[in-house]
């Protein structure tokens, strides 16, 4: 373990250091920051646009339709992973593009297409380890995103099934009260069963299901009014 004096010396050296001063050194430092950002918890790097990230994240999260805090957490995980995947692809494109300004692109070719393809191949060959690392990071992010999406869908399916079951019970209680000519109070009808819906919502859902059932009967009758009357009788 370093001694307290060594810690103090390291701190002083760090305070005196201002990072690379040459353009080449700063460029390398910038690339390192991007590489570290691939797996870091900070989603938006200093070189990226926070507003662009927020708009991107909101669009994906909204499309996933999370309804609970846990669902929203998984939805944000999916959006953040996709943001990082897009970053990896941008870095890969940049690494290939940089080859045109480096020794990899310093040669003559018969046409621009051949020159571009050969430059990309030489850039990849000269820094293949970096490209492999990018691929590994991307695969990890894809696995994480796939797992988050699976868990989100499972939570949403459970929530929808629970809501359907509760609404089924609420509609049955509503119709029972209507049959008896009695008022219907959702809170009283729940009787500690854990569901509370507004009367208007229960009535609306009940009417919708009645219409849907009626349409199925009409379809069974071939949308023939005479046959429909027989089926309904």
Helices and strands as residue ranges (DSSP letters): H 4-16, H 23-37, H 50-64, H 69-98, G 99-101, G 103-105, H 112-126, H 128-180, H 186-190, H 199-220, H 225-232
